[in-house]
């Protein structure tokens, strides 16, 4: 086996290679440890929002809400059907407005029963 002596160039290149590899691994570690890398405007979107926690209602309340839920479902199906059949936009908007009224009534009744 023949050993060749290290030249100044080979020593420098090996040192540079080590520095490049170590700086790459440091940047990868920084990227993995940072929870807000990238656009700061998306940080809020990444957080889990638990504002809509649904608590179970008593059976009596469910009985009161069942007819209201059926009305909302019926109106939602009607709106979906009207959109699928390409009905006039004014008719669809009226149906959507009625759906919103029914949803609001359902939500208010749910809040009152909690």
mmCIF file of the C-alpha atoms, coordinates in Angstrom:
data_MODEL
# 
_entry.id   MODEL 
# 
loop_
_atom_site.group_PDB 
_atom_site.id 
_atom_site.type_symbol 
_atom_site.label_atom_id 
_atom_site.label_alt_id 
_atom_site.label_comp_id 
_atom_site.label_asym_id 
_atom_site.label_entity_id 
_atom_site.label_seq_id 
_atom_site.pdbx_PDB_ins_code 
_atom_site.Cartn_x 
_atom_site.Cartn_y 
_atom_site.Cartn_z 
_atom_site.occupancy 
_atom_site.B_iso_or_equiv 
_atom_site.pdbx_formal_charge 
_atom_site.auth_seq_id 
_atom_site.auth_comp_id 
_atom_site.auth_asym_id 
_atom_site.auth_atom_id 
_atom_site.pdbx_PDB_model_num 
ATOM 1   C CA . UNK A 1 1   ? 0.000   0.000  0.000   1.00 0.00 ? 1   UNK A CA 1 
ATOM 2   C CA . UNK A 1 2   ? 1.360   3.344  -0.969  1.00 0.00 ? 2   UNK A CA 1 
ATOM 3   C CA . UNK A 1 3   ? 0.837   6.305  1.310   1.00 0.00 ? 3   UNK A CA 1 
ATOM 4   C CA . UNK A 1 4   ? 0.829   9.651  -0.281  1.00 0.00 ? 4   UNK A CA 1 
ATOM 5   C CA . UNK A 1 5   ? 1.610   12.701 1.781   1.00 0.00 ? 5   UNK A CA 1 
ATOM 6   C CA . UNK A 1 6   ? -1.137  15.208 2.414   1.00 0.00 ? 6   UNK A CA 1 
ATOM 7   C CA . UNK A 1 7   ? -0.614  18.366 0.481   1.00 0.00 ? 7   UNK A CA 1 
ATOM 8   C CA . UNK A 1 8   ? -1.707  21.743 1.696   1.00 0.00 ? 8   UNK A CA 1 
ATOM 9   C CA . UNK A 1 9   ? -4.566  21.755 -0.810  1.00 0.00 ? 9   UNK A CA 1 
ATOM 10  C CA . UNK A 1 10  ? -5.951  18.402 0.308   1.00 0.00 ? 10  UNK A CA 1 
ATOM 11  C CA . UNK A 1 11  ? -5.804  19.480 3.961   1.00 0.00 ? 11  UNK A CA 1 
ATOM 12  C CA . UNK A 1 12  ? -7.697  22.704 3.205   1.00 0.00 ? 12  UNK A CA 1 
ATOM 13  C CA . UNK A 1 13  ? -10.296 20.929 1.107   1.00 0.00 ? 13  UNK A CA 1 
ATOM 14  C CA . UNK A 1 14  ? -10.928 18.348 3.840   1.00 0.00 ? 14  UNK A CA 1 
ATOM 15  C CA . UNK A 1 15  ? -11.326 21.123 6.433   1.00 0.00 ? 15  UNK A CA 1 
ATOM 16  C CA . UNK A 1 16  ? -13.705 23.013 4.161   1.00 0.00 ? 16  UNK A CA 1 
ATOM 17  C CA . UNK A 1 17  ? -15.695 19.841 3.536   1.00 0.00 ? 17  UNK A CA 1 
ATOM 18  C CA . UNK A 1 18  ? -16.068 19.323 7.286   1.00 0.00 ? 18  UNK A CA 1 
ATOM 19  C CA . UNK A 1 19  ? -17.194 22.933 7.809   1.00 0.00 ? 19  UNK A CA 1 
ATOM 20  C CA . UNK A 1 20  ? -19.748 22.699 5.003   1.00 0.00 ? 20  UNK A CA 1 
ATOM 21  C CA . UNK A 1 21  ? -21.158 19.444 6.365   1.00 0.00 ? 21  UNK A CA 1 
ATOM 22  C CA . UNK A 1 22  ? -21.327 20.807 9.904   1.00 0.00 ? 22  UNK A CA 1 
ATOM 23  C CA . UNK A 1 23  ? -22.995 24.063 8.782   1.00 0.00 ? 23  UNK A CA 1 
ATOM 24  C CA . UNK A 1 24  ? -25.556 22.075 6.774   1.00 0.00 ? 24  UNK A CA 1 
ATOM 25  C CA . UNK A 1 25  ? -26.366 19.865 9.743   1.00 0.00 ? 25  UNK A CA 1 
ATOM 26  C CA . UNK A 1 26  ? -26.690 22.954 11.980  1.00 0.00 ? 26  UNK A CA 1 
ATOM 27  C CA . UNK A 1 27  ? -29.093 24.620 9.560   1.00 0.00 ? 27  UNK A CA 1 
ATOM 28  C CA . UNK A 1 28  ? -31.176 21.436 9.351   1.00 0.00 ? 28  UNK A CA 1 
ATOM 29  C CA . UNK A 1 29  ? -31.328 21.242 13.148  1.00 0.00 ? 29  UNK A CA 1 
ATOM 30  C CA . UNK A 1 30  ? -32.336 24.912 13.358  1.00 0.00 ? 30  UNK A CA 1 
ATOM 31  C CA . UNK A 1 31  ? -35.055 24.364 10.757  1.00 0.00 ? 31  UNK A CA 1 
ATOM 32  C CA . UNK A 1 32  ? -36.433 21.303 12.590  1.00 0.00 ? 32  UNK A CA 1 
ATOM 33  C CA . UNK A 1 33  ? -36.384 22.967 16.006  1.00 0.00 ? 33  UNK A CA 1 
ATOM 34  C CA . UNK A 1 34  ? -37.989 26.196 14.835  1.00 0.00 ? 34  UNK A CA 1 
ATOM 35  C CA . UNK A 1 35  ? -41.774 26.066 15.017  1.00 0.00 ? 35  UNK A CA 1 
ATOM 36  C CA . UNK A 1 36  ? -42.338 29.285 13.064  1.00 0.00 ? 36  UNK A CA 1 
ATOM 37  C CA . UNK A 1 37  ? -40.152 28.831 10.022  1.00 0.00 ? 37  UNK A CA 1 
ATOM 38  C CA . UNK A 1 38  ? -41.467 30.252 6.811   1.00 0.00 ? 38  UNK A CA 1 
ATOM 39  C CA . UNK A 1 39  ? -44.117 32.884 6.498   1.00 0.00 ? 39  UNK A CA 1 
ATOM 40  C CA . UNK A 1 40  ? -45.207 34.360 9.794   1.00 0.00 ? 40  UNK A CA 1 
ATOM 41  C CA . UNK A 1 41  ? -48.686 34.957 8.427   1.00 0.00 ? 41  UNK A CA 1 
ATOM 42  C CA . UNK A 1 42  ? -49.338 31.213 8.404   1.00 0.00 ? 42  UNK A CA 1 
ATOM 43  C CA . UNK A 1 43  ? -48.421 30.659 12.067  1.00 0.00 ? 43  UNK A CA 1 
ATOM 44  C CA . UNK A 1 44  ? -51.982 31.229 13.260  1.00 0.00 ? 44  UNK A CA 1 
ATOM 45  C CA . UNK A 1 45  ? -53.304 28.776 10.687  1.00 0.00 ? 45  UNK A CA 1 
ATOM 46  C CA . UNK A 1 46  ? -51.033 26.023 11.996  1.00 0.00 ? 46  UNK A CA 1 
ATOM 47  C CA . UNK A 1 47  ? -52.289 26.289 15.562  1.00 0.00 ? 47  UNK A CA 1 
ATOM 48  C CA . UNK A 1 48  ? -55.139 24.031 16.534  1.00 0.00 ? 48  UNK A CA 1 
ATOM 49  C CA . UNK A 1 49  ? -58.188 26.060 17.380  1.00 0.00 ? 49  UNK A CA 1 
ATOM 50  C CA . UNK A 1 50  ? -60.476 24.485 19.961  1.00 0.00 ? 50  UNK A CA 1 
ATOM 51  C CA . UNK A 1 51  ? -63.131 27.173 19.975  1.00 0.00 ? 51  UNK A CA 1 
ATOM 52  C CA . UNK A 1 52  ? -65.929 24.955 18.657  1.00 0.00 ? 52  UNK A CA 1 
ATOM 53  C CA . UNK A 1 53  ? -66.082 22.360 21.389  1.00 0.00 ? 53  UNK A CA 1 
ATOM 54  C CA . UNK A 1 54  ? -69.375 20.497 21.197  1.00 0.00 ? 54  UNK A CA 1 
ATOM 55  C CA . UNK A 1 55  ? -70.816 19.332 24.478  1.00 0.00 ? 55  UNK A CA 1 
ATOM 56  C CA . UNK A 1 56  ? -73.454 16.627 24.540  1.00 0.00 ? 56  UNK A CA 1 
ATOM 57  C CA . UNK A 1 57  ? -76.954 17.812 25.250  1.00 0.00 ? 57  UNK A CA 1 
ATOM 58  C CA . UNK A 1 58  ? -79.433 15.953 27.450  1.00 0.00 ? 58  UNK A CA 1 
ATOM 59  C CA . UNK A 1 59  ? -81.957 13.724 25.624  1.00 0.00 ? 59  UNK A CA 1 
ATOM 60  C CA . UNK A 1 60  ? -84.797 16.159 26.371  1.00 0.00 ? 60  UNK A CA 1 
ATOM 61  C CA . UNK A 1 61  ? -82.933 18.933 24.570  1.00 0.00 ? 61  UNK A CA 1 
ATOM 62  C CA . UNK A 1 62  ? -82.238 16.646 21.610  1.00 0.00 ? 62  UNK A CA 1 
ATOM 63  C CA . UNK A 1 63  ? -85.979 15.983 21.310  1.00 0.00 ? 63  UNK A CA 1 
ATOM 64  C CA . UNK A 1 64  ? -86.663 19.727 21.199  1.00 0.00 ? 64  UNK A CA 1 
ATOM 65  C CA . UNK A 1 65  ? -83.924 20.343 18.627  1.00 0.00 ? 65  UNK A CA 1 
ATOM 66  C CA . UNK A 1 66  ? -84.808 17.438 16.311  1.00 0.00 ? 66  UNK A CA 1 
ATOM 67  C CA . UNK A 1 67  ? -87.576 19.298 14.409  1.00 0.00 ? 67  UNK A CA 1 
ATOM 68  C CA . UNK A 1 68  ? -85.363 22.363 13.971  1.00 0.00 ? 68  UNK A CA 1 
ATOM 69  C CA . UNK A 1 69  ? -82.518 20.218 12.661  1.00 0.00 ? 69  UNK A CA 1 
ATOM 70  C CA . UNK A 1 70  ? -84.910 18.541 10.225  1.00 0.00 ? 70  UNK A CA 1 
ATOM 71  C CA . UNK A 1 71  ? -85.980 21.959 8.918   1.00 0.00 ? 71  UNK A CA 1 
ATOM 72  C CA . UNK A 1 72  ? -82.361 23.029 8.441   1.00 0.00 ? 72  UNK A CA 1 
ATOM 73  C CA . UNK A 1 73  ? -81.531 19.783 6.651   1.00 0.00 ? 73  UNK A CA 1 
ATOM 74  C CA . UNK A 1 74  ? -84.581 20.102 4.411   1.00 0.00 ? 74  UNK A CA 1 
ATOM 75  C CA . UNK A 1 75  ? -83.693 23.672 3.435   1.00 0.00 ? 75  UNK A CA 1 
ATOM 76  C CA . UNK A 1 76  ? -80.029 22.753 2.882   1.00 0.00 ? 76  UNK A CA 1 
ATOM 77  C CA . UNK A 1 77  ? -81.070 19.922 0.562   1.00 0.00 ? 77  UNK A CA 1 
ATOM 78  C CA . UNK A 1 78  ? -83.336 22.325 -1.314  1.00 0.00 ? 78  UNK A CA 1 
ATOM 79  C CA . UNK A 1 79  ? -80.492 24.834 -1.784  1.00 0.00 ? 79  UNK A CA 1 
ATOM 80  C CA . UNK A 1 80  ? -78.163 22.075 -2.967  1.00 0.00 ? 80  UNK A CA 1 
ATOM 81  C CA . UNK A 1 81  ? -80.758 20.840 -5.433  1.00 0.00 ? 81  UNK A CA 1 
ATOM 82  C CA . UNK A 1 82  ? -81.440 24.349 -6.758  1.00 0.00 ? 82  UNK A CA 1 
ATOM 83  C CA . UNK A 1 83  ? -77.724 24.923 -7.350  1.00 0.00 ? 83  UNK A CA 1 
ATOM 84  C CA . UNK A 1 84  ? -77.365 21.578 -9.112  1.00 0.00 ? 84  UNK A CA 1 
ATOM 85  C CA . UNK A 1 85  ? -80.291 22.388 -11.430 1.00 0.00 ? 85  UNK A CA 1 
ATOM 86  C CA . UNK A 1 86  ? -78.902 25.884 -12.180 1.00 0.00 ? 86  UNK A CA 1 
ATOM 87  C CA . UNK A 1 87  ? -82.001 27.687 -10.940 1.00 0.00 ? 87  UNK A CA 1 
ATOM 88  C CA . UNK A 1 88  ? -82.084 31.515 -11.189 1.00 0.00 ? 88  UNK A CA 1 
ATOM 89  C CA . UNK A 1 89  ? -79.658 33.218 -8.840  1.00 0.00 ? 89  UNK A CA 1 
ATOM 90  C CA . UNK A 1 90  ? -82.378 35.238 -7.106  1.00 0.00 ? 90  UNK A CA 1 
ATOM 91  C CA . UNK A 1 91  ? -84.283 32.079 -6.149  1.00 0.00 ? 91  UNK A CA 1 
ATOM 92  C CA . UNK A 1 92  ? -81.091 30.480 -4.826  1.00 0.00 ? 92  UNK A CA 1 
ATOM 93  C CA . UNK A 1 93  ? -80.272 33.585 -2.776  1.00 0.00 ? 93  UNK A CA 1 
ATOM 94  C CA . UNK A 1 94  ? -83.764 33.556 -1.243  1.00 0.00 ? 94  UNK A CA 1 
ATOM 95  C CA . UNK A 1 95  ? -83.383 29.889 -0.337  1.00 0.00 ? 95  UNK A CA 1 
ATOM 96  C CA . UNK A 1 96  ? -79.931 30.531 1.173   1.00 0.00 ? 96  UNK A CA 1 
ATOM 97  C CA . UNK A 1 97  ? -81.330 33.430 3.213   1.00 0.00 ? 97  UNK A CA 1 
ATOM 98  C CA . UNK A 1 98  ? -84.075 31.149 4.533   1.00 0.00 ? 98  UNK A CA 1 
ATOM 99  C CA . UNK A 1 99  ? -81.452 28.512 5.367   1.00 0.00 ? 99  UNK A CA 1 
ATOM 100 C CA . UNK A 1 100 ? -79.437 31.075 7.337   1.00 0.00 ? 100 UNK A CA 1 
ATOM 101 C CA . UNK A 1 101 ? -82.552 32.096 9.290   1.00 0.00 ? 101 UNK A CA 1 
ATOM 102 C CA . UNK A 1 102 ? -83.281 28.467 10.171  1.00 0.00 ? 102 UNK A CA 1 
ATOM 103 C CA . UNK A 1 103 ? -79.671 27.830 11.196  1.00 0.00 ? 103 UNK A CA 1 
ATOM 104 C CA . UNK A 1 104 ? -79.669 30.891 13.416  1.00 0.00 ? 104 UNK A CA 1 
ATOM 105 C CA . UNK A 1 105 ? -82.911 29.770 15.091  1.00 0.00 ? 105 UNK A CA 1 
ATOM 106 C CA . UNK A 1 106 ? -81.393 26.329 15.693  1.00 0.00 ? 106 UNK A CA 1 
ATOM 107 C CA . UNK A 1 107 ? -78.217 27.812 17.147  1.00 0.00 ? 107 UNK A CA 1 
ATOM 108 C CA . UNK A 1 108 ? -80.133 30.146 19.455  1.00 0.00 ? 108 UNK A CA 1 
ATOM 109 C CA . UNK A 1 109 ? -82.289 27.281 20.719  1.00 0.00 ? 109 UNK A CA 1 
ATOM 110 C CA . UNK A 1 110 ? -79.171 25.151 21.342  1.00 0.00 ? 110 UNK A CA 1 
ATOM 111 C CA . UNK A 1 111 ? -77.568 27.950 23.342  1.00 0.00 ? 111 UNK A CA 1 
ATOM 112 C CA . UNK A 1 112 ? -80.735 28.443 25.345  1.00 0.00 ? 112 UNK A CA 1 
ATOM 113 C CA . UNK A 1 113 ? -80.844 24.725 26.244  1.00 0.00 ? 113 UNK A CA 1 
ATOM 114 C CA . UNK A 1 114 ? -77.229 24.541 27.433  1.00 0.00 ? 114 UNK A CA 1 
# 
